[in-house]
Amino acid sequence: MLFENQTINLFDKTTTAIPNMMRTDIQEKDGSYLLEIEIPGFSKEDVTAELKDGTLTIIASKPETLEKEDTKINYILKERLATSCKRSFFVGTRIKQEDITAAYKDGILSIIINNPQKTVDREEIKLIPIQ
């Protein structure tokens, strides 16, 4: 199942989010932004963050794996299947990959965007390492 992407403009205070899809809290503090994104049920290896053309995109993707034990169980309903979701945030073309740090712990992806006043051109996708 793939949830449709929604781009949020980080600088537009009137933007509304889609409920229950990668719920995000955004704080502005000392010229930096802190994004705390709920991604429960995924491991750090399932989550990627990339920067392209001023847009920061978070992708969580988990393949379906049926273990040997699972094939012996007669499920009536199984809601934990392969899933993928994606969410984008417009951060502006001034942000460089080096301005962004990310960490994933207990189902929360924390992203800090430092010094958004710098001017840089964006042309290619830059992956953000998740600690």
N, C-alpha and C positions, 0 to 999 in steps of 0.2 A: 504494500500500500504506500503510495507516495502522496504526501500532503502538499498542496500547491504552495508555491513560494509567494511570500509577501515582502515587499521592500518597505522598510521604515526609514524615513528621513530623520536622522539623528538630530537635526537642527530645527525640525518642525514640531512645535509643542502641541499642535492640534491633531497629530497622527494618532489613530486608534489601532489597537492590535486585535488579532484574531484570538478569542479565548481558547484555552486548552492546547495551544500549539506553540511549543517552545516559549512558554511564558517568560517575559524578560522585564527586569527592572533596570532602569538607566539612571545613573547619578552623575552629576557634574561636580567636580571637586578640584580646585586649584588648577584650572586650565586643562584638566584631563577628564575623561569619561570612563565610568565603570559600568560595564554591562554584566548582569548576572542572569544567565539563561538556564531555565530548567530543562534538562534533558534526561529524565529518569529512565532507567532500564537499558541504558547504553553504557558501554565501557569507553575509556579514553581512546582506544584504538578504533572505535566506531565513529568518532567525531572528527571532522576536519573544519578548518576555518581558512578562507582564502580571500585575498584582496585583489580586486580587478576594477579598473576604471572608477575608482572612488567608492566602490560598493564592497562591503565586508559581508561575505556569505558564510553561514554556518550550515553544515550538512551532517546529519546523523543518519547512518545507514547500517542496518543489521540484517545479515542474511538469515534465512530460515535454516535451522539445522535440526534434523531429526536424529536423535541418538538412538542406539539400539534399544534402550529401555522404553523410549517413547513409542516405538513401533508396536510394542506388545500391549499398550494401553488403548482401550476403546474409548476415545474421547467423545463426549456428547457435544461439547463446545470447546474450541481452542482459539483464544483471542491473541495469543502471543505468536504471531507469524512473522515472516520477513516484513520489515518496515523501513521506511525512509522518510525523513522530513527535512525541510530546507527553509531557512529564513535569512533574509538579507536586510542590511542596514546601510543606507547611504551615509558615508562618513566624509565625503568630499575628496577631491583629487589632491589635496595638500598632504594627506596622510601617507606615510611610507610604511612599508612592512616593519621596519625597525622601530616604529612608534607604537607598535601593538604587541602586547604580551597576553598570553592565555594560559589558564590552568583549569583542570577538570577534577572535581572532588565531590563525592557523595551526590552525583546526579546534577551538579551545578557547574556550568561552564562560566568562569569569570574572565572577562576580557577587559584589559585596561588600554585605553587609547591615549597616549601622551602627546603633548605639544601639537594640537590640531592647527596651529597657526602657520606651520611650515608650508612652503610651496614646493610641490613636486609633481611631475607629469606621471600619469598612470597609463600603461599600455598592456602589460602582461599580467597574468595571474601570479600572485605571490602567496604561497602557503604560509600560514602562521603556525609555528610549532606549539603544541599543547603539552604543558608540563604535567 
